[in-house]
Amino acid sequence: MYSTGGIADRFAPLVEAVEPRISGPLPAAVRFWDGSELGPGERGSASDTIVIGNRRGLTYAVMRPDQLGIGRGWVSGDIDLEGDLYRVMAAGAKLYGFDFTVREKLEALRIAARLGAIRIPPPEPPSVEARVGGRLHSLRRDREAIQHHYDVSNDFYRMILGPTMVYSCAYFDAPGDSLEDAQIRKLDVICRKLRLQPGDRMLDIGCGWGSLMIHAAANYGVRVVGVTLSEEQAAFARRRVVEAGLSDQCEVRIQDYREVADGPYDKIVSVGMFEHVGSSQLELYMKTVTDLGTPGGLALHHGICRVHEEDESPNTFIQRYVFPDGELHKVATVIAAAEKAGQEIRDLESMREHYALTLRHWVANLAENRDAAVAEVGVERERVWRLYMTASALAFERGDVSIHQLLVAIPGGQHPLELARPRFVADEVESPLLD
């Protein structure tokens, strides 16, 4: 390890003490606002440099020496990176599970205090940090949480997602597929798994910007009700329905799934939604799907699942800046809740590698449109999305998280499934979403 004097020398003994516990050298060099630097190996050998640009950035880091403190510094721009974010975060994965001792935390605070970087009260978090209140998973609080993430800007989302406006895992036939082709393929795979037939009545829980509704109505002749808690999504989806000439087949509502009371529906689907439900509400969600379904009908649950056993902390970067009150379930927990609600498990598919590819496309789209994104939603939000999507891509690649499609049959009747599992991927799929 090297250190070049100044502030870096003050922190060098602390870093030397913890290096043996992090399975190797630092993932990047660190430069402070006085120009001093410490890092792994010889000076100049590090490919990437984390820049702590001022005292406030150090305050965020030492007063919350976890991903939330570093995240606040990143979002505010007080902590930045010269180098490749993918590379630094991949190298930093060896720090997962690492924690400073109480003595080390106190020593970091002492050094920061001597540098004038400790403020009482501490600096306010960046303005885009979520602030939701009320009873967890009440109708009002869930609406606030959803609107925090989705009512950002439809134009901003179009820059990231592309013309399909699908904000969930695409389905790739090969790594070189375009994002648009892979997203349309995913929508069609869902429709085929549900065995959609002309005249079916379908409920789309968490319909987003209406992409699955429109694809299903246009290509399979179904009637669709889509519900979302995002006002901007609903307005956008309604315009797309009109433009596609599908107003007689598609209805978009601003409505919580717990408020839907006009079943039965022949087919029910939720894509990227049960992550928002929370463990306390998962069984109620599954029971609601059962109660709204036609006996013998089909439902498909598509969502991200955690692989690790530990419950998630409410103080992660994702919780505070991206998906407030979101919660990843183990896939076994999702299956158990579905079965408790009487649903029969008919098919389960893991799509982990597909989501890694999808996120790589989204990160590239954001980079290509960074100036326009900043102009649309501000510097802080652009930095939130850049960090969260990069970290998510790496998490899916490592297998820290996964994503599953679970096809179930509603009890009380005969389901329409074949004896042999068919091929769900069509050779070629058309969609009005790309017209």
N, C-alpha and C positions, 0 to 999 in steps of 0.2 A: 504494500500500500504506500502511496505517496501523499504528501501534504505540502502546500506551497506557502505556508505562513498565514498571518492574519486570522480571520475567523476560522478557517479550515484547521489551523493548528489547535485551536481550542477544542474542537470536536474530535480530532484524530485519536486521542487515547480512548474515548468512548467507542468509536468505531472499531478500533483494534481489539477491544475487549469483546465485542459481540460477533466479530467476523467468524470465529471458530464455530459459533452456534448456527450460522446460516448456510452451512454446507458450501462454503466457497467465498469468493470475493464479492464485492458489491456488484449489482447488475449494471451500474453506470457510475461515472464520476459525478461529483456534486460541486457546483460553483456557487459561491455566495456573492452578495451584492458589493463586497469590497474587491471582487476579482480573484480572491483566493480560492483554491480548489483542492479537493482531496478525492482520491479514487483508487481503483484496483491497479495492481501492477506498477509499471513505470508511467511517468507522466507522458501523456499523449497516446497511450496504448488503448484507452477506452474509446469505443466507437460512439458512445452516447453520453451526453452530459445533462444532468438535472440542474436547473438554474433556480436557486432561491433568490428572487430578485429584490427583496426588501424585508424589513423587520416583521411586517404583518404576515408574510408567507411563513417565516420561521415560527411566529406565534401560533398560527394554525397547526403547524406540524408538531410542536412540542407540547402544546396544551391538549391536543388530541392525537397522540402518536399511534394512529391507526388509519385505516383507509378513509374514514370520514374527515379527519384533519388534513391529510394529504389531498383529498378530493376537494375540500374547500379552497385550499391554496391553488389547486389546478384551475378550478372553475373561475376564481377571481382573477387569474392570470398572474398572481404573485409567485407561483411556482410554475415553471415552464420546462420545456425539453428541447434540447438541440440534438436531434438524432431521429431514430425510428421508433415510434411508439409501440409497434408490434414487438420489436426486438427487446425493448426495455421491459415491457410487461411480461413477455415470455420468460426472460431471465429472472424477473422478479418473482416468478411463481415459486421459487425455492424459499421465499419468505413466508409463504402461507403457513399459518399456525405458529409463526414466531411471535414472541412478545418480549418487550423489554422488562427487566426486573424493576421492582419499585425503586431500588437504588439508582439504576440507570436512568429511569424517568426523572428522578429528583436531580440527578447530575445534569441532564439536558436542560431542565428548567433553570438550574443555577447558572449555567453558561448563558442561556438565553436572557436571563434577568440582567446579567452584567453587560449584555449587548443592548439593553434597552428594548428587548423584544417581548417582554411580558407586560400585558395590560390588564388592569382590573377596572371595570369588567372587560372580558375579552372582546375582540372585534366581532361585529355582527357577521353572521354567515352571508354568503352571496345571496342576492335577492331572489334567485330562482330556486332556492331550497324550498322544499314542500312545507306547507304549514296547513295541515288538516286538523280539524278538531271534532269533538263529539264522541259518541260511543263507537267503538271499533265495529266496522261493517254495518252500521246503521245505514238506512237508505240515503240520508243526507251526506254522511261522511264518504260513503262509496262514490256518490256523485262528484264530490269535491276531488277525491283522489283520481278518478278517471279524467276529469276535466283538467287537472294539473298536467297530465301527460299528453292528452290527445287534443285539447283545445289550445294548441300552440299556434299553428298556422297550417292550413291545408297546402299552401304553396311551398312551405318548408318541407312538409312530408313528401310532396311530389318530387322535390329535388333529390331526396334520399331514396324513395321507393320506386321511382320511375312511373310510367304511364298506367301500370296496372293498379297502383295504390293498394297493394296488398302488404300488410304489415305483419307477416308471419312467415314461417319457414317455407321456402320454395321446394320444388321437387325436381331434382336434376337427373337427367338420363346419362349425362357425362359432365365432367368438370368444366368443359369449355362451353356449355350451353349458355345462352344469354339469360339474364335474370328474368326478362319478360316471358320468354318461352317456358322457363322453369316455373314461374308463378302461375301461368295459365294451366300448365300440366298439373300443378298441385290442386287447383280448383277443380279440374276435371276428375282427378283421382278421388277427391271427396265425393263428388256427384256420383261416380260409378260405385264407390263403396256403399253409398246410401241407396243404390238401385233406384234412382229417381225415375219416375214415370210421369207422362203427361197427365195433368190433373191433380197430382199430389199436392198436398198443402204442407209447406215446409216452414219451420221456425229457425231463424238464424240468430242465436243469442250472442250479442257482441258483434254486430254486423259490420262495424268499421265504416269504411267509405263505400260499402255496397257492392264490392267486387264479386263476392261469391253469389249474392242474390242475383245480380245481373247475369252472371255466367249460367247459373242454374235455370233461370227463367227463359233466357234466350235459347239455350241449347237443349233443354230437357222439358220445356213446356210446363213447369211447375208454377204454383202460386206461392209467393214467399212473403212472410212477415219478418222484418229485421228489426231488432231492438238494440239501442245503444244509449249510453248516458252522456255522450259527447254531442253537444249542440252543433259544433262545427262539422263533425262527421255526418250527422243527420242531414244538415243542409246540403252538404256536398253530395251525399248519396242520393238524395231526392232529385237533385239536378241531373245526375247521371241517369237515373231511372227514366226521367222524362226524355232526355236526349236519346236514349236507347229505344224509345217507343214502347216501354214496358210498364206504363202506369197502371194498366188494368191487371197486371200480374204481381206487382211488387208494392209493398207498403213499408215505409220506414217510420219507426216510432222512437221517441225519446222516452225510454221506459226501462226500469229495472226488471231483470228476469223474474224477480219475486212478485212483480205486479202484473205479469201476463196471466190472463184469466179466461182466454177464449179458445182453449183447446177443444177437441183434440187435434193434433198435428200428425200427419202420416210420417214425417221425417223431421228430426231435430238435429241441429248442428251447432257446435260452439268451437270457434277457432281462436286460440290465444286468449281465452276468457277465464278458464277456471283458475289460472294463476292469481286473478284478482279476488277470488272468492274467500280465501282464508280457510284455515283448518277448522275453525269453529262453525263455518257455514257450508263445508263441503258436502256433508250428508244431506242438508236441506236443499242444496243445489241439485244433487242427484235425484232426490225425491220429487222436486219440482219438475225435472225433465220426465220422470216416470209418469207423474200425474197429467202432464200436458200431452203425452204421447198417445197415439192410437194403439190399442192392444195388438201386438204383433208387428208394430212399426219399428223403425230403426232410428238410432241416434248415434252421432259420432262426436266424441270428445277429443279435441286436439290441443295439447298444451305442453309447456316446458315442465320437466320434473327434475328434482334434485337427486343426486346419486348418493351423497353422504348422509349419515344418520343424524347429525346434529341439527337441532332447530336453528333457524336463521335469526341473526341479531337484528333488532329494529334500528341499529345505528350503522348500517352499511351505506356505502355510497349509492347503491341502487335504490335502497329504501328512501333515502332523504332527497334524492335528486331525480330519480327516474320513475319508479313505480311505488309511490307511497302506499303502504298497507298491502303490497303484493306479497305473495307467499308461494314458494315452490313446494309441491308435495312429492313424496315418493310415489312411484308409479303403483306400487302395491297398495298404497293408501287410497289412490284414486279408484283402483279396481275394487277394493273392499267397500268403499262408499257406494259404488255403482251396484255391486251385488246386494248390499244391504237394502238398497232401494228397489230391489227386485229385477234389475236389469241383467240380462244374460250376456256374458262376454262372448263375442263371436270372432273378433279379429283384433290383433294388436301389432302395430308396426312402429319400430324405432326409426327416427329420421335424423339422428344426431349429426351425421356428416353433412346432410343437406343444409342444416341451419348454419353450420360453419361457413359453407360456401355462400349462403345467402347474405350473411353478415359481412363477409369480405366485399361483396358487391355494394352493400349499403355504405360501408366506410369509403370505398372508392368514389361512389356518387357524391358523398358529402365533401370529400377532398376536391373533386372536380368543380363543385358549386360553392366552395367555402365563402368566397366574398359575397355572393348573393345570399347565402344562408345567414351570414352575420348581419347583412343589411335587413333581412326579414325578421329575425328573432333575437338579434343581439349576440354579443361576443360570448356571454356566459352560457347561453343555451347551446350554442354551437360546440363549445368545449365540453359540455355535459354529454351531448350525443356522440362526439368523437371518442371520448374516453369509454363510455358505457358500451358502445358497439364494438370497439376494438377489444375490450376486455371480454365481452361475450363471445366473440369469434374464437378467441383463444381458449375460453372455458369449454366450448363445444368441441374444439379440436382435441383438447386433452382428455375429454370425457368427464370433466367435473360436473357437468349438467347434461341432460339429454332431453329429447322431445318425443312424444308418442302420439299416435292416433289410435284411439280405442273405439271400435265399432261394437255397439250393443243392440240387443233386441228388447223391446218393451214387453213386459209380461202380459198375459191374458189372451194371446192369440198366436196364430202360426206366422212365423216370419217368412219373408220372401227370398230366402237365401238358397243358392244352389248347393249341391253336394260337394262339388269340387271348387276350390278357390280360383276365381278367374283372374286374368291379367287386368289390372286396373289402369294401366298406362296405355293410352291410345297412341297410334303411330303419328297422328297429326290432329291438332285441336285448333278450332277457330274460336274467336271470342270477340264480341263487340267492344271489349275493353281496350283493344289495340286499334280500333278503326280510326 
